[in-house]
Each structure stands twice: as C-alpha cells, then as structure tokens.
Amino acid sequence: MMKSVIAAAALLFLGTTAFGASAVNLDSEPRTLIVTEGGNKTELALGGGETVEFCTGGCFVTMPNGDRQALTGSETIEISGGVARIK
C-alpha cells in the first residue's frame, strides 16, 4: 500500500513539473528574441553561447530576422549565423 502512495505522489509531482521551450545562441555575438506570452511582450537577450528556458505555456516568438513563430513550449530554438531555427 505504501509503495502505491509513493508512486502516485511521484507521478503527481512529475506531472506538474513545468518545462518550457529553450533557446540557444551558438553565435559569439548577443542575439535578441521578442517573446509574446499571455499578451505581454518581452525582449529575451541571449549572450554568445547562452541557453535559456522560457515559454512554459505557449507563446509567439519574433526571431532575429523578423519572422514570427508560435511555440507550444516544447521546442528548441537554435541561433547560428544570426538565423534562428526551430528544432
């Protein structure tokens, strides 16, 4: 019985853990993404080689070249040569 309670608690904890989209800047120069989440627009600055996690519940992202993309929160954006690609 105790094992069942522990297993259920572990599943509940893992089920509520929030994961978000991530962005990695493979360039040496800083790059900026514009993130619109819940009606709020923010600039997400990534230094050279930096990786950040954001957008836990879906958002829109404006890439460095001006393209806009909808994210669900599970994607990875790689920036290389000033160009962002969703993986």
TITORMAR-846843 format. One record per residue (C-alpha): residue number from 0; residue in three letters; x, y, z. Coordinates in steps of 0.25 Angstrom, whole numbers, plus 5000, padded with zeros to 4 digits. Example, Ala and Ser with C-alpha at 12.3 -4.5 7.8 and 13.67 -1.06 7.14 Angstrom:
REM residues 2
    nr   rest     xx     yy     zz
     0    ALA   5049   4982   5031
     1    SER   5055   4996   5029
This chain:
REM residues 87
    nr   rest     xx     yy     zz
     0    MET   5000   5000   5000
     1    MET   5011   5010   5004
     2    LYS   5018   5007   4990
     3    SER   5005   5011   4983
     4    VAL   5004   5024   4991
     5    ILE   5019   5027   4988
     6    ALA   5017   5024   4973
     7    ALA   5005   5033   4972
     8    ALA   5012   5044   4979
     9    ALA   5024   5043   4969
    10    LEU   5014   5043   4957
    11    LEU   5007   5055   4962
    12    PHE   5020   5063   4964
    13    LEU   5025   5059   4951
    14    GLY   5012   5062   4944
    15    THR   5012   5077   4950
    16    THR   5027   5080   4946
    17    ALA   5027   5091   4936
    18    PHE   5036   5090   4924
    19    GLY   5038   5101   4914
    20    ALA   5043   5104   4901
    21    SER   5058   5107   4900
    22    ALA   5067   5116   4892
    23    VAL   5082   5114   4890
    24    ASN   5091   5125   4884
    25    LEU   5102   5117   4876
    26    ASP   5108   5131   4872
    27    SER   5118   5139   4879
    28    GLU   5110   5151   4878
    29    PRO   5098   5154   4886
    30    ARG   5084   5152   4880
    31    THR   5070   5156   4884
    32    LEU   5057   5149   4882
    33    ILE   5044   5156   4885
    34    VAL   5034   5147   4893
    35    THR   5019   5150   4894
    36    GLU   5013   5141   4905
    37    GLY   4999   5144   4911
    38    GLY   4998   5157   4904
    39    ASN   5012   5162   4910
    40    LYS   5023   5165   4900
    41    THR   5037   5164   4905
    42    GLU   5051   5164   4900
    43    LEU   5059   5152   4902
    44    ALA   5074   5155   4901
    45    LEU   5084   5143   4899
    46    GLY   5098   5145   4901
    47    GLY   5108   5137   4892
    48    GLY   5107   5123   4895
    49    GLU   5096   5125   4905
    50    THR   5084   5115   4907
    51    VAL   5071   5120   4913
    52    GLU   5058   5113   4916
    53    PHE   5045   5121   4914
    54    CYS   5030   5120   4909
    55    THR   5024   5109   4918
    56    GLY   5010   5110   4913
    57    GLY   5011   5114   4899
    58    CYS   5015   5127   4893
    59    PHE   5019   5135   4880
    60    VAL   5034   5138   4877
    61    THR   5039   5148   4867
    62    MET   5053   5143   4862
    63    PRO   5065   5152   4860
    64    ASN   5061   5153   4845
    65    GLY   5047   5157   4848
    66    ASP   5040   5144   4845
    67    ARG   5029   5141   4856
    68    GLN   5026   5127   4860
    69    ALA   5016   5121   4870
    70    LEU   5022   5111   4881
    71    THR   5015   5101   4889
    72    GLY   5026   5101   4900
    73    SER   5034   5088   4896
    74    GLU   5042   5094   4884
    75    THR   5057   5097   4884
    76    ILE   5062   5110   4876
    77    GLU   5076   5109   4871
    78    ILE   5082   5123   4867
    79    SER   5094   5121   4857
    80    GLY   5100   5132   4848
    81    GLY   5089   5141   4853
    82    VAL   5078   5131   4847
    83    ALA   5068   5124   4857
    84    ARG   5063   5110   4854
    85    ILE   5053   5102   4862
    86    LYS   5057   5088   4865
